[in-house]
Amino acid sequence: MTSLLQRSRPSNLVTHSGSVCISCLARLRQQLPGNHATTIAPLPLLPTTALFHSRSNGNATSKFKSSSNSRNPSGGSRQQYDAKSSSSSAPRGHKALKAIVRKPSRMMLSERVARAPPRTSSPPLRSGNKQSKSFDRRPEQAVDTGGGMNRRQFKLRSDDKQQYSRESQQRVRDLKEATSRPSPSRFQQRPAATSSAPAGKHIGEAKDYGEGEKGERRLAAAKLDSEAAVAKKTYTRPPIRRFGQMKHIASLDHVSSRTREITHAAEEQFNSFETFDLLPQTLEALYKDGLSGLEDFAPTPVQSLVIPALLDKNPAPPLKPLPTDPTKYKKPADPLDPDQFYRKDTPPSEPTQPFKTYLIAAETGSGKTLSYVLPLMDTLKRRELHQSSLLAASASTHSKILSQQGSWMFDIPGPPITQDTTVGKPFAVIIVPTSELVFQVGTLLKKLSYTIKLRTEMISKDFSGAVIRSRLFRSSTPDIIVGTPFMLDRITEANPQMLHRTSHIIVDEADSLFDRSFSPLTAPIITRAINLEKLILCSATIPKSLDAYITKKYPACNRLVTANLHAIPRRIQLQVIDVNNNLYRGNKLDACTHLCHQILKDQTEPGYAKRIIIFVNERETTDEVTTRLQESGFNAVSINRDSDSRKILESFTGERENSTAEEEGSRKGGVRILVTTDLASRGVDTKNVKNVILYDVPYTSIDFIHRLGRTGRMGRRGRAWILVDKGSNQEYVKEVRKTMFLGQALI
Ligand SMILES: Nc1ncnc2c1ncn2[C@@H]1O[C@H](COP(=O)(O)OP(=O)(O)OP(=O)(O)O)[C@@H](O)[C@H]1O
């Protein structure tokens, strides 16, 4: 105790009146039992703040005196002392001492901290702790004084906080790096939700440790999400080029890259016609008649895609009986109002169609006709073979029974009583918009059916009623009929049972046949086929209107679309001629005639008579242009209502004629020129036409595609010119040229 008092130098220290002085403390300790002195004597050296009386004025003054050498008079045995002294009567001043002793003071706590083993990291103080909050407000330099436990604690906490903050910031930086990594898809390039969140909010506040951890977890989850999204989006959508003018009259949509992948996979898998598993007679017919005169027999991309999808080896399902109610066949007042599909109040069509629907869409001149004709004929032939094998089996059992019973005269069966229910009931109907196309497709069918042995017939305005009647309603019914919607609608409306056996309906040039003018004729034909199994729509262009129609009417439609749909192949060169230049001075007729002269003279088709197709927007212009060209000595013809268009087109669809050396480049009559509106722009297989002139700028991209599609067919090269004047949309033409040059799809 003496040493304690000596060390404390009480004479130098003062405190306020409410506390106790060191001398009082010494006196108090003297009253303690003897062994207590030994308990409190070996006090450790502690940084402390002592409280002393101010004897001079007795006012309540407090002074914080901190020294690293000062000793704390109290120690770990204070509680012992307190326990012992609580029973003893203490003077008034000592009550305050008791209060200090009972309540753990800062000094006591600091002592504990000082004795505690050094921690590498201490948990931050709880946010609810008032004491810690008060310490938080202290300036940093107060920590260096090392005076009290709380300051130490603050120091420790502060160090930990800094360390934690540093680590967290590093983690945030890492995550930011990971989430903002350049990704293959443009969708991935959007800033990740977490990286945009203020990271400091979670990290900078040490008291929000939980929050910070949560924030980290959120960041980690976002990182995982973004990585999953990258893994999910394996393909990159090509940038969509939407030029101003083209966007303005946009009518077509883009082909997805997924479609491209499917087409390429089909091309790789089915690289020859043998890989399709067609009947031998179908293959023979194809090689002998379908592609006769061609050197290359490989299937085109659309054929690789479509033939396997349409090929059907199943026998025909049993037929549904004809409806007894004749009103079922009656055409509704408004059989197909195209607008109804775009109205919001129109209920969607039944989700389950009784038949399968397919949409074949591929670029012009890519062999779409053969892609649906081959599987159709093959399927019908298979069914015919299956049927005849069944008949043969039943005939053999019948003859067996007869032989077992003995051939009595009266046992011989009589001739079968036939109700000729099959008359005029084709298995398949192909609908095309014009009689020229009826002839073109019908000719191909006839060629193939010669070897396959199926009966095919054509119906169009080119044939008289008597011819059509005999073709349809004679004893042996045709297997396939190809006709225009006008003729087919009239015939099937009068004889609805004609379509009772029809299992396949093909709508070629579907975008035309489902437009406002044709759909009231096309749709009823489809609804009359009550045993329909497959509805196949075919087109080189899918306008948005057709897309919407199919989506609403046939939601389960199987879309077989090739990668280059809506793109004009680069093998077709398009040149723009401005007729406002000094040479023509705005005269389109002059420009057109001069261009035909130039084509005649160039050496592009040596040995052959050249062919040119000129497309105009209005029917009246056809006569104007044809007359002018004829006056200039050219062999020009136009297609109009009165002309025999089939005959005219034959000379453009057939093989090229040779030209003599004298005629070459000099005889204008040697060049065949066809002047036409869009009548000849769809489906006509002008495979040997190399030159196309667009006298007027087409109204839409669809017209552009079909008109330019009359040249450069099936991999051949083609040339096209477009005449533009003051009234033409030159900006649009520029955009089309640019898109063609880039090999992209028109919209
Ligand atoms: N695999 C093939 N190999 C070579 N030529 C083919 C092949 N398939 C079809 N063809 C030929 O390609 C030409 C164009 O075929 P088709 O008329 O069916 O084209 P398309 O895609 O219907 O064109 P459009 O959209 O203009 O109607 C025809 O002369 C046809 O004989």
PDBQT file of the ligand as one rigid body, heavy atoms in Angstrom, charges set to zero:
ROOT
HETATM    1  N1  LIG A 801     -31.986 -29.247-107.158  1.00  0.00    +0.000 N 
HETATM    2  C1  LIG A 801     -32.016 -28.532-108.261  1.00  0.00    +0.000 A 
HETATM    3  N2  LIG A 801     -30.918 -28.413-109.011  1.00  0.00    +0.000 NA
HETATM    4  C2  LIG A 801     -30.934 -27.671-110.118  1.00  0.00    +0.000 A 
HETATM    5  N3  LIG A 801     -32.011 -26.982-110.560  1.00  0.00    +0.000 NA
HETATM    6  C3  LIG A 801     -33.129 -27.059-109.847  1.00  0.00    +0.000 A 
HETATM    7  C4  LIG A 801     -33.189 -27.831-108.658  1.00  0.00    +0.000 A 
HETATM    8  N4  LIG A 801     -34.427 -27.708-108.151  1.00  0.00    +0.000 NA
HETATM    9  C5  LIG A 801     -35.125 -26.913-108.985  1.00  0.00    +0.000 A 
HETATM   10  N5  LIG A 801     -34.352 -26.505-109.991  1.00  0.00    +0.000 N 
HETATM   11  C6  LIG A 801     -34.749 -25.601-111.088  1.00  0.00    +0.000 C 
HETATM   12  O1  LIG A 801     -34.760 -24.277-110.570  1.00  0.00    +0.000 OA
HETATM   13  C7  LIG A 801     -35.672 -23.491-111.276  1.00  0.00    +0.000 C 
HETATM   14  C8  LIG A 801     -36.467 -22.645-110.332  1.00  0.00    +0.000 C 
HETATM   15  O2  LIG A 801     -37.320 -23.453-109.564  1.00  0.00    +0.000 OA
HETATM   16  P1  LIG A 801     -38.705 -22.918-109.007  1.00  0.00    +0.000 P 
HETATM   17  O3  LIG A 801     -39.527 -22.328-110.064  1.00  0.00    +0.000 OA
HETATM   18  O4  LIG A 801     -39.270 -24.003-108.196  1.00  0.00    +0.000 OA
HETATM   19  O5  LIG A 801     -38.199 -21.758-108.069  1.00  0.00    +0.000 OA
HETATM   20  P2  LIG A 801     -39.038 -20.987-106.977  1.00  0.00    +0.000 P 
HETATM   21  O6  LIG A 801     -38.232 -21.017-105.763  1.00  0.00    +0.000 OA
HETATM   22  O7  LIG A 801     -40.403 -21.500-106.918  1.00  0.00    +0.000 OA
HETATM   23  O8  LIG A 801     -39.021 -19.494-107.558  1.00  0.00    +0.000 OA
HETATM   24  P3  LIG A 801     -40.134 -18.383-107.413  1.00  0.00    +0.000 P 
HETATM   25  O9  LIG A 801     -40.079 -17.920-106.016  1.00  0.00    +0.000 OA
HETATM   26  O10 LIG A 801     -39.696 -17.330-108.350  1.00  0.00    +0.000 OA
HETATM   27  O11 LIG A 801     -41.421 -18.991-107.738  1.00  0.00    +0.000 OA
HETATM   28  C9  LIG A 801     -36.502 -24.430-112.098  1.00  0.00    +0.000 C 
HETATM   29  O12 LIG A 801     -36.119 -24.309-113.439  1.00  0.00    +0.000 OA
HETATM   30  C10 LIG A 801     -36.133 -25.802-111.588  1.00  0.00    +0.000 C 
HETATM   31  O13 LIG A 801     -36.122 -26.773-112.601  1.00  0.00    +0.000 OA
ENDROOT
TORSDOF 0
